[in-house]
Amino acid sequence: MDELLCDELLQEIFTRIPSAPPPSIPLVSKRWLCLYRASKTSLSLRITLDHHQHQNANSSAAAAALFRSFSSFLSHYPFLSSLSLLLNDLSCPRSPSFNDRLLFLISSLCLKLKQLKFLPYPVSVISLRSLSHSCTLLTSLTVSLSRPLLLHWVAWFASLKELSVSVCDGDERGIGFSLDEGKDSELGLESVSFAGIGRDDSGLGFLWRSCKKLKKLSLKSCEGIGDGGSFSSFTHCLIHLQELELRTCRNIADGVLLRLAEHSTSLNSLLVYDGGSRDGLLNFITNSKCQVSNLDFRLPLDLSNDHLSAVATNFRCLKSLRLQSCCLVSGEGLKALGIAMSSGLEELALINCDVVERESGLLATLGQNLKQLRKLDLSYNEYLFDKEFIGMLASCCNLVDLKIRGCRGLTGLAMVAVSRSCKKLERVDVVHCSGITADGVETLVVKSSRLRRVQVEETKVSDVARGWANRRFIEVSA
């Protein structure tokens, strides 16, 4: 049989195998091993060396051996289009030259790369220039940079669409390069993500002015926007922005939202986690000209009923609302929102929101108003009990995705209600629901005819449930 299968046919077969194949495939023969490697287009690697190994006199020899092994390894995968490389905390050694040399090897051996993730240690502008010359097809790049920030190199990557940068303190200070941001140009970037921008960091003005096609922007743990304490350049990239994520960016959240309300008309998705002021967010919701369809907030002390009322008034096209740990929201605000969004809201998440447990009858009222719901997430409401949950499900006949992870108060009765009321259900998450036993899971699997995925602990899957899952091709995982 091995002789009848030509190389081309075997490679085609290998490309159709899932990313986690049976380990026996590369062990069949050397020919199969070579063809399997040649068929791989995506790799995720982790490099670690023993801490004591790179502290002794043989550290240079250890690093040289690592480079040889890494080079030999990559040479077996000539058609890689996606590579993720993570250097562990004990990687040998942590000097910038070590990181650069690894990146040089990737540049010389992986010429077909379209996606590269190289974390967490910083690389130099010199190594990025080499990467841009060799990997001309690169569309997605994730790297770490040390201060001072130099971003003019982005223009060297003609095909780049996605850029993700983590800012950290490093040993190099941009040797051989001035702090001139470079001439403005029109970059093809559509998605930009930054983590760790400091209050006094600068060097991003060129990037903001040149991102005329930016659709998604993500800022995480940032105390500034890298524009020298000014938002003058930053506003240039907001005009066509469709998605914005602000995670733990309390110092700049208000400024970003203010400029967004003034300059953007295309935003349809906003995420704000752990940071911002009530007034700044309320101003954006009230004055925005955007037709926002997705809102995702984790604001324990910064989101109130005033914000929900403003959302109900100004964002009538809302399709998805996700709230996490929002302690100041009451049932009154959610009910008003439910009435206003009764014909349009398709996804609702109330994750670890004590209003779910605090106000009796709230969920039933929301279910009656939001009959178009297709996705419902009530995860980590530990004191949510069957009566309240079942009262809501009675009206949610269009649900296809249900998450109640961590809801320890629910029991098998809830699973009976789910299978009876939610005839269209395809995906369920019941992990860490201690009140739901194997019998409840079995009821769900047996009686839900459209079910395609169940997330539950292995110990709660009975033989009967597993048999039904196999016959109906239902994926069961934790």
Protein Blocks (a to p, Z undefined) as FASTA:
>chain_A
ZZmpcfklmmmmmmmpcfbdcfklmmmpmmlmmmmmmmpcbdcddddddfklmmmmklmm
mmmmmmmmmmmmmmmmmmbcbdcddddfkbccfbfklmmmmmmmmmmmmmmbfbdcddfb
dcdfklmmmmmmmmmmbmbdcddddddddfklmmmmmmbmbdcddddddfbeoihiafbe
bjadddfbfbdcdehiafklghjlmmmmmmmmbfbdcdehiabeongopaklmmmmmmmp
cbdcdehilklmmmmmmmmmmmpckbcbdcdehiadfklmmmmmmmpcbdcfbdcdddfk
lccfklmmmmmmmmmmbfbdcdehiakbcfklmmmmmmmmmmmpmbdcdehiaklmmmgh
klmmmmmmmmmbfbdcfehilkbcfklmmmmmmmmmmbcbdcfehiakbcfklmmmmmmm
mmmbfbdcfehilklcfklmmmmmmmmmkbcbdcddfklmcfklmmmmmmnopacdZZ
